[in-house]
Amino acid sequence: MFSAIAGEYDFFNHALSLNIDRLWRRRARKILAPHLDPGSSILDLCTGTGDLAIELQKIGPVTGCDFCRPMLEIAERKLERKKLSSRVTLIEGDGIKLPFADNCFSAVALAFGFRNMENYEQALEEFFRVTKPGGYLMILDFSLPERKFLRNLYLVYLARVLPLAGKILSGVIGPYQYLPASVQAFPERREIEKQMAQAGFRSLLTRNLTFGIATVYLARKVQ
């Protein structure tokens, strides 16, 4: 599914979000950065076309990992164009079976990828495994506004406007039907915090962005 829209992925993300997705990634980086020493190693999981990795390399060297090769190929070209290939290493890999040693990253970060994991519990166990003791987990993903009026308005956008706009722009309907369904099926904020805690992470903050359309979670590995 992601391979089918890889070539237009960035355009659609920026267009359908009115470029707010760029601000969300920047905000996520600013939330994580004060907790890390300069030069800290970061895993950008579900890196896609590399937008979060490009933000995070301002903190330290980044390893971008994704299982969608066409996305990684676009990320590679983007990094070369921006002369950032020495700052970001791209690896093809599965988020619930990571090809990395234990305790090797100061932080694991995901932007709009955790929601797509086949098994949240298994994914969090892998995040915990590859994070150094005292290291951090940062998740940025879609969520539903907590206020009823905004939630209902957003649900209408997800169910009707987004799939139609995606089909008109891309000619492909599948991914833009999947997105609304995945957002609505994604656990609420307290459940995400609970699952992180069960995996061994201590929640530090949960911050709503743009009226709760997106949420940043920051947690620390407690052992």
Phi and psi in degrees as GROMACS dihedral restraints (atoms count N, CA, C in turn):
[ dihedral_restraints ]
;  ai    aj    ak    al  type     phi  dphi    fc
    3     4     5     6     1   -70.2    20    10
    4     5     6     7     1   -34.0    20    10
    6     7     8     9     1   -61.1    20    10
    7     8     9    10     1   -35.3    20    10
    9    10    11    12     1   -65.1    20    10
   10    11    12    13     1   -26.1    20    10
   12    13    14    15     1  -117.5    20    10
   13    14    15    16     1    12.3    20    10
   15    16    17    18     1   -55.4    20    10
   16    17    18    19     1   -43.6    20    10
   18    19    20    21     1   -65.4    20    10
   19    20    21    22     1   -26.6    20    10
   21    22    23    24     1  -110.0    20    10
   22    23    24    25     1     4.0    20    10
   24    25    26    27     1   -57.0    20    10
   25    26    27    28     1   -48.7    20    10
   27    28    29    30     1   -63.2    20    10
   28    29    30    31     1   -45.4    20    10
   30    31    32    33     1   -59.2    20    10
   31    32    33    34     1   -46.9    20    10
   33    34    35    36     1   -65.4    20    10
   34    35    36    37     1   -42.5    20    10
   36    37    38    39     1   -58.0    20    10
   37    38    39    40     1   -48.7    20    10
   39    40    41    42     1   -69.4    20    10
   40    41    42    43     1   -40.6    20    10
   42    43    44    45     1   -67.8    20    10
   43    44    45    46     1   -47.4    20    10
   45    46    47    48     1   -73.7    20    10
   46    47    48    49     1   -19.8    20    10
   48    49    50    51     1  -102.7    20    10
   49    50    51    52     1     2.4    20    10
   51    52    53    54     1    57.0    20    10
   52    53    54    55     1    35.9    20    10
   54    55    56    57     1    70.6    20    10
   55    56    57    58     1     7.1    20    10
   57    58    59    60     1   -67.6    20    10
   58    59    60    61     1   -25.9    20    10
   60    61    62    63     1   -61.4    20    10
   61    62    63    64     1   -31.0    20    10
   63    64    65    66     1   -64.1    20    10
   64    65    66    67     1   -42.9    20    10
   66    67    68    69     1   -65.9    20    10
   67    68    69    70     1   -37.6    20    10
   69    70    71    72     1   -62.5    20    10
   70    71    72    73     1   -43.9    20    10
   72    73    74    75     1   -65.2    20    10
   73    74    75    76     1   -40.8    20    10
   75    76    77    78     1   -62.7    20    10
   76    77    78    79     1   -42.3    20    10
   78    79    80    81     1   -63.8    20    10
   79    80    81    82     1   -41.2    20    10
   81    82    83    84     1   -61.1    20    10
   82    83    84    85     1   -42.7    20    10
   84    85    86    87     1   -62.5    20    10
   85    86    87    88     1   -40.5    20    10
   87    88    89    90     1   -69.6    20    10
   88    89    90    91     1   -28.4    20    10
   90    91    92    93     1   -72.2    20    10
   91    92    93    94     1   -40.0    20    10
   93    94    95    96     1   -77.1    20    10
   94    95    96    97     1   -39.2    20    10
   96    97    98    99     1   -53.6    20    10
   97    98    99   100     1   -43.6    20    10
   99   100   101   102     1   -63.2    20    10
  100   101   102   103     1   -16.4    20    10
  102   103   104   105     1   -91.5    20    10
  103   104   105   106     1    -6.4    20    10
  105   106   107   108     1  -117.3    20    10
  106   107   108   109     1   144.9    20    10
  108   109   110   111     1   -74.4    20    10
  109   110   111   112     1   149.6    20    10
  111   112   113   114     1   -56.5    20    10
  112   113   114   115     1   135.8    20    10
  114   115   116   117     1    88.8    20    10
  115   116   117   118     1     2.5    20    10
  117   118   119   120     1   -62.9    20    10
  118   119   120   121     1   143.1    20    10
  120   121   122   123     1   -80.8    20    10
  121   122   123   124     1   133.7    20    10
  123   124   125   126     1  -128.7    20    10
  124   125   126   127     1   135.6    20    10
  126   127   128   129     1  -100.0    20    10
  127   128   129   130     1   118.5    20    10
  129   130   131   132     1   -98.2    20    10
  130   131   132   133     1    99.7    20    10
  132   133   134   135     1   -89.1    20    10
  133   134   135   136     1   145.6    20    10
  135   136   137   138     1    58.0    20    10
  136   137   138   139     1    47.2    20    10
  138   139   140   141     1   -65.3    20    10
  139   140   141   142     1   -23.5    20    10
  141   142   143   144     1    59.0    20    10
  142   143   144   145     1  -123.8    20    10
  144   145   146   147     1   -89.7    20    10
  145   146   147   148     1    10.1    20    10
  147   148   149   150     1    90.3    20    10
  148   149   150   151     1     9.7    20    10
  150   151   152   153     1   -64.6    20    10
  151   152   153   154     1   -42.1    20    10
  153   154   155   156     1   -69.6    20    10
  154   155   156   157     1   -38.1    20    10
  156   157   158   159     1   -58.6    20    10
  157   158   159   160     1   -39.1    20    10
  159   160   161   162     1   -64.9    20    10
  160   161   162   163     1   -35.5    20    10
  162   163   164   165     1   -69.5    20    10
  163   164   165   166     1   -46.7    20    10
  165   166   167   168     1   -70.8    20    10
  166   167   168   169     1   -24.1    20    10
  168   169   170   171     1   -65.8    20    10
  169   170   171   172     1   -12.4    20    10
  171   172   173   174     1   -69.2    20    10
  172   173   174   175     1   -18.8    20    10
  174   175   176   177     1   -92.0    20    10
  175   176   177   178     1   -47.4    20    10
  177   178   179   180     1  -173.7    20    10
  178   179   180   181     1  -178.0    20    10
  180   181   182   183     1   -63.5    20    10
  181   182   183   184     1   138.7    20    10
  183   184   185   186     1  -119.0    20    10
  184   185   186   187     1   138.4    20    10
  186   187   188   189     1  -106.1    20    10
  187   188   189   190     1   117.0    20    10
  189   190   191   192     1   -97.1    20    10
  190   191   192   193     1   125.5    20    10
  192   193   194   195     1  -124.4    20    10
  193   194   195   196     1   135.1    20    10
  195   196   197   198     1  -156.2    20    10
  196   197   198   199     1   155.1    20    10
  198   199   200   201     1   -98.4    20    10
  199   200   201   202     1     2.5    20    10
  201   202   203   204     1  -103.8    20    10
  202   203   204   205     1   100.8    20    10
  204   205   206   207     1   -58.9    20    10
  205   206   207   208     1   -43.2    20    10
  207   208   209   210     1   -59.1    20    10
  208   209   210   211     1   -35.3    20    10
  210   211   212   213     1   -64.8    20    10
  211   212   213   214     1   -44.3    20    10
  213   214   215   216     1   -63.6    20    10
  214   215   216   217     1   -36.0    20    10
  216   217   218   219     1   -64.7    20    10
  217   218   219   220     1   -38.4    20    10
  219   220   221   222     1   -68.1    20    10
  220   221   222   223     1   -41.6    20    10
  222   223   224   225     1   -60.2    20    10
  223   224   225   226     1   -41.1    20    10
  225   226   227   228     1   -61.5    20    10
  226   227   228   229     1   -44.3    20    10
  228   229   230   231     1   -65.5    20    10
  229   230   231   232     1   -37.4    20    10
  231   232   233   234     1   -65.3    20    10
  232   233   234   235     1   -42.6    20    10
  234   235   236   237     1   -65.2    20    10
  235   236   237   238     1   -40.1    20    10
  237   238   239   240     1   -63.1    20    10
  238   239   240   241     1   -41.7    20    10
  240   241   242   243     1   -64.5    20    10
  241   242   243   244     1   -36.6    20    10
  243   244   245   246     1   -90.0    20    10
  244   245   246   247     1     1.7    20    10
  246   247   248   249     1    58.6    20    10
  247   248   249   250     1    44.5    20    10
  249   250   251   252     1  -118.9    20    10
  250   251   252   253     1    11.8    20    10
  252   253   254   255     1   -61.4    20    10
  253   254   255   256     1   -28.9    20    10
  255   256   257   258     1   -77.2    20    10
  256   257   258   259     1   -13.6    20    10
  258   259   260   261     1   -98.7    20    10
  259   260   261   262     1   -21.5    20    10
  261   262   263   264     1  -129.9    20    10
  262   263   264   265     1   124.4    20    10
  264   265   266   267     1  -104.0    20    10
  265   266   267   268     1   130.4    20    10
  267   268   269   270     1  -103.4    20    10
  268   269   270   271     1   133.4    20    10
  270   271   272   273     1  -131.5    20    10
  271   272   273   274     1   134.9    20    10
  273   274   275   276     1   -86.4    20    10
  274   275   276   277     1   123.9    20    10
  276   277   278   279     1  -167.5    20    10
  277   278   279   280     1   164.2    20    10
  279   280   281   282     1   -97.4    20    10
  280   281   282   283     1   130.0    20    10
  282   283   284   285     1   -65.4    20    10
  283   284   285   286     1   -20.5    20    10
  285   286   287   288     1  -103.5    20    10
  286   287   288   289     1     8.4    20    10
  288   289   290   291     1  -151.9    20    10
  289   290   291   292     1    72.3    20    10
  291   292   293   294     1   -71.2    20    10
  292   293   294   295     1   138.9    20    10
  294   295   296   297     1   -86.7    20    10
  295   296   297   298     1    46.1    20    10
  297   298   299   300     1  -132.2    20    10
  298   299   300   301     1   155.5    20    10
  300   301   302   303     1   -72.2    20    10
  301   302   303   304     1   166.3    20    10
  303   304   305   306     1   -65.8    20    10
  304   305   306   307     1   147.6    20    10
  306   307   308   309     1    54.1    20    10
  307   308   309   310     1    47.3    20    10
  309   310   311   312     1  -113.8    20    10
  310   311   312   313     1    -6.7    20    10
  312   313   314   315     1  -122.9    20    10
  313   314   315   316     1   141.1    20    10
  315   316   317   318     1   -72.4    20    10
  316   317   318   319     1   -25.9    20    10
  318   319   320   321     1  -153.0    20    10
  319   320   321   322     1   145.9    20    10
  321   322   323   324     1  -114.2    20    10
  322   323   324   325     1   129.4    20    10
  324   325   326   327     1  -129.8    20    10
  325   326   327   328     1   144.8    20    10
  327   328   329   330     1  -139.0    20    10
  328   329   330   331     1   138.3    20    10
  330   331   332   333     1  -122.7    20    10
  331   332   333   334     1   111.5    20    10
  333   334   335   336     1    61.0    20    10
  334   335   336   337     1    31.6    20    10
  336   337   338   339     1  -119.0    20    10
  337   338   339   340     1   -32.3    20    10
  339   340   341   342     1   -59.7    20    10
  340   341   342   343     1   -39.2    20    10
  342   343   344   345     1   -57.3    20    10
  343   344   345   346     1   -26.9    20    10
  345   346   347   348     1   -91.1    20    10
  346   347   348   349     1    -0.7    20    10
  348   349   350   351     1   -67.8    20    10
  349   350   351   352     1   139.9    20    10
  351   352   353   354     1   -68.1    20    10
  352   353   354   355     1   -32.5    20    10
  354   355   356   357     1  -142.2    20    10
  355   356   357   358     1   107.8    20    10
  357   358   359   360     1   -63.6    20    10
  358   359   360   361     1   -41.9    20    10
  360   361   362   363     1   -61.7    20    10
  361   362   363   364     1   -47.8    20    10
  363   364   365   366     1   -65.0    20    10
  364   365   366   367     1   -38.8    20    10
  366   367   368   369     1   -62.5    20    10
  367   368   369   370     1   -46.2    20    10
  369   370   371   372     1   -64.2    20    10
  370   371   372   373     1   -35.5    20    10
  372   373   374   375     1   -62.3    20    10
  373   374   375   376     1   -39.1    20    10
  375   376   377   378     1   -68.5    20    10
  376   377   378   379     1   -41.5    20    10
  378   379   380   381     1   -58.6    20    10
  379   380   381   382     1   -43.7    20    10
  381   382   383   384     1   -63.0    20    10
  382   383   384   385     1   -43.1    20    10
  384   385   386   387     1   -60.1    20    10
  385   386   387   388     1   -43.9    20    10
  387   388   389   390     1   -87.7    20    10
  388   389   390   391     1    -7.0    20    10
  390   391   392   393     1   -86.8    20    10
  391   392   393   394     1   135.8    20    10
  393   394   395   396     1   -64.1    20    10
  394   395   396   397     1   150.9    20    10
  396   397   398   399     1   -54.0    20    10
  397   398   399   400     1   129.9    20    10
  399   400   401   402     1    83.1    20    10
  400   401   402   403     1    -0.3    20    10
  402   403   404   405     1   -79.8    20    10
  403   404   405   406     1  -177.2    20    10
  405   406   407   408     1  -125.2    20    10
  406   407   408   409     1   152.0    20    10
  408   409   410   411     1  -119.9    20    10
  409   410   411   412     1   127.2    20    10
  411   412   413   414     1  -125.6    20    10
  412   413   414   415     1   122.8    20    10
  414   415   416   417     1  -120.1    20    10
  415   416   417   418     1   126.1    20    10
  417   418   419   420     1  -115.2    20    10
  418   419   420   421     1   124.2    20    10
  420   421   422   423     1  -155.8    20    10
  421   422   423   424     1   168.4    20    10
  423   424   425   426     1   -68.1    20    10
  424   425   426   427     1   155.2    20    10
  426   427   428   429     1  -153.4    20    10
  427   428   429   430     1   176.3    20    10
  429   430   431   432     1  -104.8    20    10
  430   431   432   433     1   135.6    20    10
  432   433   434   435     1   -55.5    20    10
  433   434   435   436     1   146.5    20    10
  435   436   437   438     1   -81.1    20    10
  436   437   438   439     1   -29.8    20    10
  438   439   440   441     1   -74.3    20    10
  439   440   441   442     1   133.5    20    10
  441   442   443   444     1   -59.0    20    10
  442   443   444   445     1   -45.2    20    10
  444   445   446   447     1   -62.1    20    10
  445   446   447   448     1   -47.1    20    10
  447   448   449   450     1   -66.1    20    10
  448   449   450   451     1   -38.3    20    10
  450   451   452   453     1   -61.7    20    10
  451   452   453   454     1   -47.1    20    10
  453   454   455   456     1   -63.7    20    10
  454   455   456   457     1   -40.6    20    10
  456   457   458   459     1   -63.4    20    10
  457   458   459   460     1   -42.1    20    10
  459   460   461   462     1   -67.5    20    10
  460   461   462   463     1   -37.3    20    10
  462   463   464   465     1   -64.4    20    10
  463   464   465   466     1   -35.7    20    10
  465   466   467   468     1   -65.2    20    10
  466   467   468   469     1   -42.6    20    10
  468   469   470   471     1   -60.8    20    10
  469   470   471   472     1   -45.5    20    10
  471   472   473   474     1   -64.1    20    10
  472   473   474   475     1   -42.7    20    10
  474   475   476   477     1   -79.3    20    10
  475   476   477   478     1   -31.4    20    10
  477   478   479   480     1  -117.6    20    10
  478   479   480   481     1   -49.9    20    10
  480   481   482   483     1   -74.8    20    10
  481   482   483   484     1   -49.4    20    10
  483   484   485   486     1   -60.8    20    10
  484   485   486   487     1   -49.8    20    10
  486   487   488   489     1   -60.9    20    10
  487   488   489   490     1   -39.1    20    10
  489   490   491   492     1   -66.9    20    10
  490   491   492   493     1   -45.0    20    10
  492   493   494   495     1   -63.8    20    10
  493   494   495   496     1   -41.0    20    10
  495   496   497   498     1   -62.8    20    10
  496   497   498   499     1   -41.6    20    10
  498   499   500   501     1   -66.1    20    10
  499   500   501   502     1   -41.7    20    10
  501   502   503   504     1   -64.2    20    10
  502   503   504   505     1   -42.4    20    10
  504   505   506   507     1   -76.2    20    10
  505   506   507   508     1   -36.9    20    10
  507   508   509   510     1  -109.9    20    10
  508   509   510   511     1   -23.0    20    10
  510   511   512   513     1    79.0    20    10
  511   512   513   514     1     2.1    20    10
  513   514   515   516     1  -119.2    20    10
  514   515   516   517     1   125.8    20    10
  516   517   518   519     1   -94.6    20    10
  517   518   519   520     1   -32.5    20    10
  519   520   521   522     1   -49.8    20    10
  520   521   522   523     1   -56.8    20    10
  522   523   524   525     1   -60.9    20    10
  523   524   525   526     1   -29.4    20    10
  525   526   527   528     1   -90.9    20    10
  526   527   528   529     1    -4.0    20    10
  528   529   530   531     1   -90.9    20    10
  529   530   531   532     1   -34.6    20    10
  531   532   533   534     1   -65.0    20    10
  532   533   534   535     1   -42.4    20    10
  534   535   536   537     1   -57.7    20    10
  535   536   537   538     1   -52.8    20    10
  537   538   539   540     1   -58.7    20    10
  538   539   540   541     1   -41.5    20    10
  540   541   542   543     1   -63.4    20    10
  541   542   543   544     1   -40.8    20    10
  543   544   545   546     1   -69.8    20    10
  544   545   546   547     1   -35.5    20    10
  546   547   548   549     1   -66.3    20    10
  547   548   549   550     1   -43.5    20    10
  549   550   551   552     1   -69.4    20    10
  550   551   552   553     1   -30.8    20    10
  552   553   554   555     1   -84.1    20    10
  553   554   555   556     1   -13.5    20    10
  555   556   557   558     1   -67.7    20    10
  556   557   558   559     1   137.5    20    10
  558   559   560   561     1   -57.7    20    10
  559   560   561   562     1   150.8    20    10
  561   562   563   564     1   -68.7    20    10
  562   563   564   565     1   168.6    20    10
  564   565   566   567     1   -56.7    20    10
  565   566   567   568     1   -46.6    20    10
  567   568   569   570     1   -64.1    20    10
  568   569   570   571     1   -33.2    20    10
  570   571   572   573     1   -69.2    20    10
  571   572   573   574     1   -38.7    20    10
  573   574   575   576     1   -62.0    20    10
  574   575   576   577     1   -46.0    20    10
  576   577   578   579     1   -59.9    20    10
  577   578   579   580     1   -41.0    20    10
  579   580   581   582     1   -62.9    20    10
  580   581   582   583     1   -43.6    20    10
  582   583   584   585     1   -67.1    20    10
  583   584   585   586     1   -37.7    20    10
  585   586   587   588     1   -63.2    20    10
  586   587   588   589     1   -41.6    20    10
  588   589   590   591     1   -64.5    20    10
  589   590   591   592     1   -40.5    20    10
  591   592   593   594     1   -63.9    20    10
  592   593   594   595     1   -29.1    20    10
  594   595   596   597     1   -81.3    20    10
  595   596   597   598     1   -11.8    20    10
  597   598   599   600     1   112.3    20    10
  598   599   600   601     1     9.7    20    10
  600   601   602   603     1  -100.8    20    10
  601   602   603   604     1   139.8    20    10
  603   604   605   606     1   -99.5    20    10
  604   605   606   607     1   121.7    20    10
  606   607   608   609     1   -65.3    20    10
  607   608   609   610     1   131.9    20    10
  609   610   611   612     1  -104.7    20    10
  610   611   612   613     1   -38.7    20    10
  612   613   614   615     1  -161.9    20    10
  613   614   615   616     1   154.3    20    10
  615   616   617   618     1  -132.9    20    10
  616   617   618   619     1   117.2    20    10
  618   619   620   621     1  -125.3    20    10
  619   620   621   622     1   125.1    20    10
  621   622   623   624     1   -76.7    20    10
  622   623   624   625     1   142.7    20    10
  624   625   626   627     1  -122.7    20    10
  625   626   627   628     1   139.8    20    10
  627   628   629   630     1    49.5    20    10
  628   629   630   631     1    62.7    20    10
  630   631   632   633     1    64.1    20    10
  631   632   633   634     1    18.5    20    10
  633   634   635   636     1    92.4    20    10
  634   635   636   637     1     9.8    20    10
  636   637   638   639     1   -68.3    20    10
  637   638   639   640     1   -30.5    20    10
  639   640   641   642     1  -133.1    20    10
  640   641   642   643     1   158.7    20    10
  642   643   644   645     1  -140.2    20    10
  643   644   645   646     1   139.3    20    10
  645   646   647   648     1  -105.7    20    10
  646   647   648   649     1   130.0    20    10
  648   649   650   651     1  -114.3    20    10
  649   650   651   652     1   132.1    20    10
  651   652   653   654     1  -126.2    20    10
  652   653   654   655     1   128.5    20    10
  654   655   656   657     1  -141.0    20    10
  655   656   657   658     1   162.4    20    10
  657   658   659   660     1  -124.2    20    10
  658   659   660   661     1   140.0    20    10
  660   661   662   663     1   -70.3    20    10
  661   662   663   664     1   123.3    20    10
  663   664   665   666     1   -92.0    20    10
  664   665   666   667     1     0.6    20    10
